[in-house]
Amino acid sequence: DGTGMAFNTVPPSDFGQYEMLDRLVQLEPAEALNTELAGQFAAIGIVIALHWIAFFASIKLANASVAATCMGVAPLIMSVVERTREFGILRANGWSRKNVMSLVTLESAVLGVVGGFLGSVGGWVAVQIINRTFGERAQLHASLFLILFAIVFSTALGVLGGLYPAWR
């Protein structure tokens, strides 16, 4: 340790430090490292791996959100296409284009709220089952904030997903 700093003071967001330590480890012969130092280097490798796992998990979450939105938009588009005659009758009865658009957007928002509520209830039940089944190994927590966020997020996705068919 030529820096004089403890290993736990390396900032986790600075990957240059990890790369420098990796080069240092590669230059040292295996018998030069004591078991404690080798364990610390292994821990650094685990931290790097966890950073990459979190990065790829966030990409997968973004992809899942886009896919869920697309899967939610498809039925709404079909609903609008199948109800063209109904919308024509509403327009003939004096509804403006904005009123028809508001109707479709409101329907998609209601679908988002119902879907978010049912998904949140299902997630909460799954958390309870996992905690009871694997209590000694996993303790999950579904907070009220998380449940409300899921409902608001699904409602927002429903509204955004309903804007395109409504505009069309």
C-alpha positions in Angstrom: 0.0 0.0 0.0 2.1 2.9 -1.3 -0.6 5.5 -1.1 -0.9 5.4 2.7 -4.8 5.3 2.3 -6.9 2.4 3.6 -8.5 0.3 0.9 -12.0 1.2 2.0 -11.5 4.9 1.2 -11.3 4.3 -2.6 -14.4 6.0 -4.0 -16.6 3.4 -5.8 -17.4 5.7 -8.7 -13.8 6.1 -9.7 -13.0 3.1 -11.9 -9.5 4.4 -12.6 -8.5 3.3 -9.1 -9.8 -0.2 -9.7 -8.0 -0.5 -13.0 -4.7 0.7 -11.3 -5.1 -1.8 -8.5 -5.9 -4.6 -11.1 -2.6 -3.8 -13.0 -0.7 -3.8 -9.7 -2.1 -7.2 -8.7 -1.2 -8.6 -12.2 2.4 -7.5 -11.7 2.8 -9.0 -8.3 3.7 -12.7 -8.0 1.0 -14.8 -6.3 3.2 -15.7 -3.3 3.8 -11.9 -2.6 0.2 -11.4 -1.5 -0.8 -12.4 1.9 -4.3 -13.8 2.4 -5.8 -10.6 3.8 -4.5 -8.5 0.9 -5.8 -11.1 -1.6 -9.2 -10.9 0.1 -9.3 -7.2 -0.2 -8.5 -7.4 -3.9 -11.2 -10.0 -4.3 -13.7 -7.7 -2.6 -12.8 -4.9 -5.0 -13.5 -7.3 -7.9 -16.8 -8.1 -6.4 -17.7 -4.4 -6.1 -16.8 -3.9 -9.7 -19.0 -6.8 -10.7 -21.9 -5.5 -8.6 -21.6 -2.1 -10.4 -21.8 -3.8 -13.8 -24.8 -5.9 -12.6 -26.6 -2.8 -11.4 -25.8 -1.1 -14.7 -27.2 -3.9 -16.8 -30.2 -4.3 -14.5 -31.1 -0.7 -15.1 -30.9 -1.2 -18.9 -33.1 -4.3 -18.6 -35.6 -2.2 -16.5 -35.7 0.5 -19.2 -36.3 -2.1 -21.9 -39.0 -3.7 -19.8 -40.7 -0.4 -19.4 -40.6 0.3 -23.1 -41.9 -3.2 -23.9 -44.7 -2.8 -21.4 -45.7 0.5 -22.9 -45.8 -1.0 -26.4 -47.8 -3.9 -25.2 -50.2 -1.5 -23.6 -50.5 0.7 -26.7 -51.3 -2.1 -29.1 -54.7 -3.0 -27.5 -55.5 0.7 -27.2 -54.8 1.2 -31.0 -57.0 -1.8 -31.8 -59.7 -0.3 -29.5 -59.6 3.0 -31.4 -59.6 1.3 -34.8 -62.5 -0.9 -33.8 -64.5 2.0 -32.4 -64.0 4.4 -35.4 -67.8 4.3 -36.1 -68.5 5.0 -32.4 -66.2 8.0 -32.5 -67.8 9.2 -35.7 -71.2 9.1 -34.0 -69.9 11.1 -31.1 -68.4 13.6 -33.5 -71.7 13.8 -35.4 -73.5 14.5 -32.0 -71.3 17.5 -31.4 -68.2 16.1 -29.7 -65.0 17.9 -30.6 -61.9 16.1 -31.6 -60.5 17.2 -28.2 -63.4 15.5 -26.4 -62.8 12.2 -28.2 -59.1 12.5 -27.5 -59.9 13.1 -23.8 -62.2 10.1 -23.7 -59.5 7.7 -25.1 -56.9 9.2 -22.8 -59.1 8.9 -19.7 -59.8 5.3 -20.6 -56.1 4.5 -20.9 -55.5 6.3 -17.6 -58.1 4.2 -15.9 -56.5 1.0 -17.3 -53.2 2.3 -16.0 -54.6 2.8 -12.5 -56.3 -0.5 -12.4 -53.2 -2.3 -13.8 -50.9 -0.5 -11.3 -53.2 -1.3 -8.4 -53.5 -5.0 -9.3 -49.8 -5.2 -10.0 -49.0 -3.6 -6.7 -51.3 -6.0 -4.8 -49.7 -8.9 -6.6 -46.3 -7.6 -5.8 -47.1 -7.1 -2.1 -48.6 -10.6 -1.9 -45.4 -12.0 -3.6 -43.2 -10.1 -1.1 -45.2 -11.6 1.8 -44.9 -15.1 0.4 -41.2 -14.8 -0.2 -40.6 -13.4 3.3 -42.6 -16.2 4.9 -41.0 -18.9 2.8 -37.4 -17.6 2.8 -37.4 -15.5 5.9 -33.9 -16.5 7.1 -32.4 -15.7 3.7 -34.4 -12.9 2.2 -36.3 -10.0 3.8 -38.0 -7.9 1.2 -40.0 -4.8 1.9 -42.8 -3.2 -0.2 -43.2 0.2 1.3 -46.3 2.4 0.8 -44.1 4.8 -1.2 -43.1 2.0 -3.6 -46.7 0.8 -4.0 -47.9 4.4 -4.7 -45.0 5.0 -7.1 -46.0 1.8 -9.0 -49.6 3.0 -9.3 -48.5 6.5 -10.4 -45.9 5.1 -12.8 -48.4 2.7 -14.5 -51.0 5.5 -14.7 -48.4 7.8 -16.4 -47.5 4.9 -18.8 -51.2 4.4 -19.5 -51.8 8.0 -20.3 -48.7 8.2 -22.5 -49.6 5.0 -24.1 -53.1 6.3 -24.8 -52.1 9.6 -26.3 -51.0 8.1 -29.6 -54.2 6.2 -30.3 -56.2 9.2 -29.1 -54.3 11.5 -31.4 -54.8 9.1 -34.2 
